[in-house]
Amino acid sequence: MPFAIPADWQPILAAETQKSYFPLLERFVDDERSKYAVYPPAEDVFNALRYTPYAQVKVLLLGQDPYHDEGQAHGLCFSVRPGIKPPPSLMNIFGELKSDLGCTFPNNGYLVPWAEQGILLLNAVLTVRAHQPNSHKDKGWETFTDAVIRKVNEKPDPVVFVLWGGYARKKVPLIDTSRHTIVQSAHPSPLSARSGFFGSKPFSKINAALERAGKSPINWQLPNL
């Protein structure tokens, strides 16, 4: 089944989808879905692009791999559906939000309100086999999402790129730092949050960069659902 890239992004990514790796990636994901449970559901794979049209992207937050347990992943990095317990990395994000900006912990981990304000919540890999983290890495997704990062980098207006952890920081060469701002630190996962994520104040840094660029800051406080 061909991937359904949101209409707004289709002309921007048209050249990418014509490359030889792309149908191979589609076939790989189709084959995986025929044999295993794969997350997120097909209709949610490109939600990051769907919720944040190209023209509206002012922040790009890069994750690595979708959540791999049932009902968690829905196409936005770090986000889970309403009613799903926020995973540890997301709880650490909320903890840093509280210390940085005083935001209260919401009763959910649904980050769509951030996406709707112009934060592209992009994972480097967009699908995963159930309960097998990184099972879809090196199959072509990284080539595609690198192209998304390059296209965001081409925007004439300044964008804030948020790179947490060593994996995300490998994308620095894709970003023109003379025009854009990079906010980077350790990853919020329990393994690394205490070695440089906590206390890094990324959210106030993002808003300061947006205001310097003449853009409205993000309202980071998520509503209770």
C-alpha positions as CSV (number, residue, x, y, z in Angstrom):
1,M,0.0,0.0,0.0
2,P,1.6,3.3,-1.0
3,F,2.3,5.8,1.8
4,A,-0.2,8.6,2.2
5,I,2.0,11.7,2.7
6,P,-0.2,14.7,3.7
7,A,-1.2,16.9,0.8
8,D,0.6,20.0,2.1
9,W,4.0,18.1,2.2
10,Q,3.6,16.2,-1.1
11,P,5.1,18.8,-3.4
12,I,7.9,19.5,-0.9
13,L,8.8,15.8,-0.7
14,A,7.8,14.8,-4.3
15,A,11.4,14.3,-5.5
16,E,12.2,12.2,-2.4
17,T,9.3,9.8,-3.0
18,Q,10.6,9.2,-6.6
19,K,13.9,7.9,-5.4
20,S,14.6,4.2,-5.7
21,Y,14.7,3.5,-2.0
22,F,11.2,4.7,-1.3
23,P,9.1,1.9,-2.9
24,L,11.4,-0.6,-1.2
25,L,10.6,1.1,2.1
26,E,6.9,0.9,1.4
27,R,7.2,-2.8,0.5
28,F,9.2,-3.5,3.7
29,V,6.5,-1.9,5.9
30,D,3.7,-3.7,4.0
31,D,5.5,-7.0,4.5
32,E,6.0,-6.3,8.2
33,R,2.4,-5.4,8.7
34,S,1.3,-8.6,7.0
35,K,3.3,-10.7,9.5
36,Y,3.5,-8.6,12.8
37,A,1.8,-5.9,14.7
38,V,3.4,-2.7,13.6
39,Y,3.1,0.7,15.3
40,P,1.8,3.3,14.7
41,P,-1.3,2.3,12.6
42,A,-0.9,3.1,8.9
43,E,-3.1,6.1,9.1
44,D,-1.0,7.7,11.8
45,V,2.5,7.2,10.4
46,F,2.7,10.7,8.9
47,N,0.8,12.5,11.7
48,A,3.9,14.8,12.4
49,L,3.5,16.2,8.9
50,R,-0.3,16.2,9.1
51,Y,-0.5,18.2,12.3
52,T,2.3,20.7,11.3
53,P,2.1,21.9,7.7
54,Y,5.4,22.9,6.2
55,A,4.7,26.6,6.2
56,Q,3.9,26.5,9.9
57,V,7.0,24.7,11.1
58,K,8.9,26.9,13.5
59,V,10.4,24.2,15.8
60,L,11.6,20.7,14.8
61,L,11.9,18.3,17.7
62,L,13.6,15.1,16.7
63,G,12.9,11.7,18.3
64,Q,14.4,8.4,17.3
65,D,11.9,5.5,17.1
66,P,8.2,5.2,17.8
67,Y,7.0,3.7,21.1
68,H,6.7,0.0,20.6
69,D,4.0,-1.0,23.1
70,E,0.3,-1.3,22.2
71,G,-1.7,1.9,21.8
72,Q,1.2,4.3,22.5
73,A,2.6,5.5,19.2
74,H,0.5,7.8,17.0
75,G,3.0,9.4,14.8
76,L,4.3,12.2,16.9
77,C,7.7,11.8,18.7
78,F,7.4,11.4,22.5
79,S,3.6,11.7,22.4
80,V,1.0,9.1,23.4
81,R,-2.7,8.9,22.9
82,P,-5.1,10.2,25.5
83,G,-5.7,7.5,28.2
84,I,-2.2,6.0,27.7
85,K,0.3,6.4,30.6
86,P,3.1,8.8,29.6
87,P,6.3,6.8,29.3
88,P,9.4,7.7,31.4
89,S,11.1,9.9,28.8
90,L,7.9,12.0,28.5
91,M,7.5,12.2,32.3
92,N,11.1,13.6,32.4
93,I,10.2,16.1,29.7
94,F,7.2,17.2,31.9
95,G,9.6,17.4,35.0
96,E,12.0,19.7,33.1
97,L,9.0,21.8,31.8
98,K,8.0,22.3,35.4
99,S,11.4,23.4,36.6
100,D,12.1,25.5,33.5
101,L,8.7,27.3,33.0
102,G,6.6,26.2,36.0
103,C,4.2,24.1,33.8
104,T,2.1,21.7,35.8
105,F,2.1,18.0,34.9
106,P,-0.9,17.2,32.6
107,N,-3.0,14.1,33.1
108,N,-2.0,12.9,29.6
109,G,0.9,12.6,27.2
110,Y,-0.9,13.9,24.1
111,L,1.3,16.4,22.5
112,V,-0.9,17.5,19.6
113,P,-1.4,21.0,21.1
114,W,2.4,21.5,20.6
115,A,2.2,20.2,17.0
116,E,-0.6,22.6,16.2
117,Q,1.6,25.5,17.4
118,G,4.2,24.7,14.8
119,I,6.4,22.1,16.5
120,L,7.2,19.3,14.0
121,L,7.4,16.3,16.3
122,L,9.4,14.1,14.0
123,N,10.9,10.7,14.7
124,A,13.9,9.6,12.6
125,V,12.2,6.2,12.0
126,L,8.4,6.3,11.5
127,T,7.4,2.6,12.2
128,V,8.4,-0.2,14.5
129,R,7.5,-3.8,15.1
130,A,5.5,-4.4,18.3
131,H,7.8,-4.8,21.4
132,Q,11.0,-4.6,19.3
133,P,12.6,-1.2,19.5
134,N,14.7,-0.2,16.5
135,S,13.3,-3.1,14.5
136,H,12.7,-0.8,11.5
137,K,15.9,1.2,11.6
138,D,18.2,1.2,8.5
139,K,15.4,0.3,6.2
140,G,15.1,3.7,4.5
141,W,13.1,5.8,7.0
142,E,16.3,7.7,8.1
143,T,16.9,8.7,4.5
144,F,13.3,10.1,4.2
145,T,13.3,11.9,7.5
146,D,16.8,13.4,6.8
147,A,15.1,14.8,3.6
148,V,12.4,16.3,5.8
149,I,15.0,17.9,8.0
150,R,16.8,19.3,5.0
151,K,13.5,20.8,3.6
152,V,12.8,22.5,7.0
153,N,16.4,23.8,6.9
154,E,15.6,25.3,3.5
155,K,12.8,27.5,4.9
156,P,13.8,31.1,4.6
157,D,12.6,32.0,8.1
158,P,14.5,30.9,11.2
159,V,13.6,27.5,12.7
160,V,14.6,26.1,16.1
161,F,15.9,22.5,15.9
162,V,15.8,20.6,19.1
163,L,18.3,17.7,19.3
164,W,18.2,15.6,22.5
165,G,20.9,12.9,22.8
166,G,23.7,11.6,20.7
167,Y,21.6,10.1,18.0
168,A,19.7,13.4,17.3
169,R,22.9,15.5,17.5
170,K,24.3,13.6,14.5
171,K,21.9,15.7,12.4
172,V,23.7,18.9,13.2
173,P,25.5,18.8,9.7
174,L,22.0,19.0,8.0
175,I,21.3,22.4,9.7
176,D,22.5,25.8,8.6
177,T,23.4,27.3,12.0
178,S,23.9,30.8,10.5
179,R,20.1,31.0,10.0
180,H,18.6,28.5,12.4
181,T,19.0,27.9,16.2
182,I,19.9,24.5,17.6
183,V,18.9,23.6,21.2
184,Q,20.7,20.4,22.3
185,S,21.3,18.4,25.4
186,A,21.3,14.9,26.8
187,H,18.2,12.8,26.0
188,P,15.3,12.8,28.5
189,S,15.3,9.0,28.8
190,P,15.9,7.7,32.4
191,L,19.3,6.5,31.3
192,S,20.6,9.9,30.4
193,A,18.3,12.6,31.8
194,R,20.4,13.2,34.9
195,S,23.6,13.6,32.8
196,G,22.5,16.8,31.1
197,F,18.8,16.9,30.3
198,F,17.6,18.0,33.7
199,G,18.5,21.7,34.2
200,S,19.1,22.3,30.5
201,K,16.0,24.6,30.2
202,P,15.3,23.8,26.6
203,F,11.8,25.2,26.6
204,S,12.7,28.7,27.7
205,K,15.6,28.6,25.2
206,I,13.2,27.6,22.4
207,N,10.8,30.4,23.2
208,A,13.7,33.0,23.5
209,A,14.9,31.9,20.0
210,L,11.4,32.2,18.6
211,E,11.0,35.7,20.1
212,R,14.4,36.8,18.7
213,A,13.1,35.7,15.3
214,G,9.9,37.8,15.7
215,K,7.7,34.7,16.2
216,S,5.2,33.9,18.9
217,P,6.5,31.7,21.7
218,I,5.1,28.2,22.3
219,N,2.5,27.8,25.1
220,W,4.0,24.6,26.5
221,Q,1.3,24.0,29.1
222,L,-0.7,21.0,28.0
223,P,-4.4,20.9,28.9
224,N,-5.9,18.1,31.0
225,L,-8.1,15.8,29.0
